[in-house]
Amino acid sequence: MKAIRQIFGGNLRQYGMSFALILLLIFFQWRTHGIMLTATNAQNILNGYSYVLILAIGMLFVIITGQIDLAPGSVAAVVGICVALSIKNWGFPWWAGVLFGLLVGIAIGAWQGAWLAFVGVPGFITTLAGQMLFRGLDQYIGKAASVPVPKEIRYIGNGYLPEWGPNTGLNNSTLLLGVLALVAIVALEIRRRARTLKAHGTAVPLWAMVARLAVMTVALGYLTYLFGSGRYGTSFPVTGVILVVLVLIYNFIATRTTIGRGVYAVGGNRAAAALTGINTKKVYFLAMANMSFLAAVAAIMYVGRSTATGPSDGVGWELDAIAAVFIGGAAVSGGVGTVIGSLIGGLVMAILNNGMYLVGVGADLSQMIRGLVLLVAVAFDLYNKTQGRPSITGTLLRGLHIRERGEATGMERPRAGVAQS
Amino acid sequence: MGVAQGPLLTMHGISKRFGAVEALTDVDLEVHAHEVVALIGDNAAGKSTLAKIVAGALTPDSGLIEINGEAVTIPTPAAAYNLGIATVFQDFALCENLDVTANLFLGREMHGALRRSDEEMERITREVLDRLASRIPSARTPLGSLSAGQRQSVAIARTLIGSPRIVVLDEPTASLSVGQTAEVLTHIERLREMGLGIILISHNMTDVRAVSDRIEVLRLGRNNGSFVTQHASYEEIIAAITGAPRADALRHPTGATLSAVS
């Protein structure tokens, strides 16, 4: 057990959730007789759910601050219609349409952020109003009609990376991405080890790092094969590339920047955050503005995939995003949650949905099952928190947690004797 | 008492009103380096108001504040921090969801161009905890898993980030167990050894007598007695707090400071 911990280190909860995700994949792989893990299905999952995962990233930051956003679905609808109409009727080139859509998203986000941060209307109310307001606005602008989008936008929502170079049996763009990712992971791992050594004088043993890298290489290799081995002309999808880039950026913001720390502080103890000089209004404003910005990104991907806008675009998106974030371990009261967790939470929902569809479970039953999964996951988490026990996946790995505490204490360098004054 | 040079902090003629209520009237206070000044008084005596003025959370209506002999204004907590004043507020202003290091540096994180300097902050945190001889297991422990006493240690350690000269502690031992209180008092002695001037607000006479050098009594928003701790009797101090006749006899008509023991 100690060996496993040394290999994977860090956040066991997230590791455990990934474990649950893998179990789910294996289960459906078995039940669908191998359809689940084919290139086509993997590509479909990313194309069909990336936009929800991107919304979940935005929702995570809002939920960490202790607020909620009920409007991103309606915001996405407005953005979708603005992009489509600006290109079709105003003669915008496709990229200007995309830019315009993102600006509309940011503007709406600023509107909602301002009501929350500067007027003090709770996020729940601000965005409930926003949900109605922007749904109506979408229908007012679009006259409830369906407006097609050009092929460049379709590429964003449903496209694949180019084929080029020698025949490797895989899509070479996917192969290149896989190799680049591997190089980046190895480089980061080595740098991190050097940093830890410098700061603590100790680090995990070399064999643990090598084992960890080996596991990652195998996983990355498999994903490269899975996405790259589809029919000619398909690859790791464009939606997936956008998703990965956003996950990397927002994970960095959440874990490594001062503004990210501010978001957690405001959610953990707003009064304390204010006393320490954190600009709490700025944090609320940015969280809300960012949510709508990401809703705009999601909207562009979605209208690209569905090739046209429609009056019911984005209906219910906010609920999918909220579910992903909470399954991913965020706290209802704020202050807790991670980007990777939300990503995994969203993937759990996506794979449940996709798997049940493949198995032939009807939409009625599928919805009921996903509802129960959300309920049980959060209830189990809350129960374990009140019992002071590790969370759902922590329970699977309880032995490791004890080890973790022991090590945390053991790693501290010995203190100088307590001299009495 | 080691009062070599002039006072670190001088407050003179401080007054503060909240609507019709006079919270502070013409209050004086001096704090020297290497000195713990206890600010005591009954409820609503104006202790916390005075502390908040020093901390920059409130601004006085009138009066003069000098630091090292220079007149200053303290309009915000950030201004106080820049003047070298650090405050531990009554209910620990800490975030339970963050770890010890994050709490120590909250609102003043060290960072490079993009990234926070987490390793550096953690190193300084361990140093500060060592200096306070604190019993916190790790700089990475989430605050939520610490005891109330350990959290108070973190709050006090927080004051040592930057280069403080004056530390204000508002009821640091309220709601702590006996053992935890002893630990916090040890921390206060450490702060004094480091040459800081400390304002300790407390209800607890035992703590005050254990750790302070001087005692300033406030009563109904006015100075009501000033004592050298080692010479002051319990009865004298209580009399000053409650306004019993004996302290009243000593009070100057204008309410200015009068040393009960000169």
Contacts between the chains, C-beta under 8 A, distances in Angstrom:
chain1	res1	chain2	res2	distance
A	195	B	119	5.9
A	196	B	119	7.8
A	198	B	119	7.1
A	199	B	119	3.8
A	199	B	120	7.9
A	199	B	122	6.5
A	199	B	123	6.2
A	252	B	114	7.9
A	252	B	115	7.8
A	256	B	114	7.7
A	256	B	115	4.8
A	256	B	116	5.7
A	256	B	118	7.5
A	257	B	111	7.4
A	257	B	114	6.9
A	257	B	115	6.8
A	257	B	116	6.1
A	258	B	109	4.5
A	258	B	111	5.4
A	258	B	116	5.7
A	261	B	98	7.5
A	261	B	102	6.2
A	261	B	106	7.3
A	261	B	109	6.0
A	261	B	116	6.8
A	264	B	95	7.2
A	264	B	97	6.2
A	264	B	98	6.1
A	264	B	102	7.8
A	265	B	95	4.9
A	265	B	98	6.4
A	265	B	102	7.7
A	265	B	106	5.7
A	265	B	107	7.8
A	267	B	97	7.0
A	268	B	95	3.6
A	268	B	96	6.0
A	268	B	97	3.7
A	268	B	98	6.0
A	269	B	93	7.4
A	269	B	94	6.8
A	269	B	95	4.6
A	269	B	96	6.8
A	269	B	97	7.9
A	271	B	93	6.8
A	272	B	92	7.7
A	272	B	93	3.9
A	272	B	94	5.6
A	272	B	95	5.6
A	272	B	106	7.6
A	273	B	95	6.8
A	273	B	106	7.1
A	273	B	107	7.4
A	275	B	57	7.7
A	275	B	77	6.5
A	275	B	89	6.3
A	275	B	93	4.4
A	276	B	77	7.8
A	276	B	93	6.7
A	276	B	106	4.4
A	276	B	107	3.3
A	276	B	108	7.6
A	277	B	77	5.9
A	277	B	78	5.1
A	277	B	81	7.3
A	277	B	107	3.9
A	277	B	108	7.0
A	278	B	106	7.0
A	278	B	107	5.0
A	331	B	97	7.9
A	335	B	95	7.1
A	335	B	96	7.8
A	335	B	97	3.8
A	336	B	97	5.6
A	408	B	137	6.8
A	408	B	138	4.9
A	408	B	140	6.6
A	408	B	141	7.2
A	409	B	137	5.0
A	409	B	138	6.5
A	411	B	138	7.3
A	412	B	126	7.6
A	412	B	137	6.8
A	412	B	138	5.4
A	413	B	126	7.7
A	415	B	130	5.9
A	415	B	133	7.8
A	416	B	130	6.3
A	418	B	133	4.5
A	419	B	133	7.1
A	420	B	186	7.9
A	421	B	186	7.2
A	421	B	189	4.8
A	421	B	190	7.0
A	421	B	193	6.2
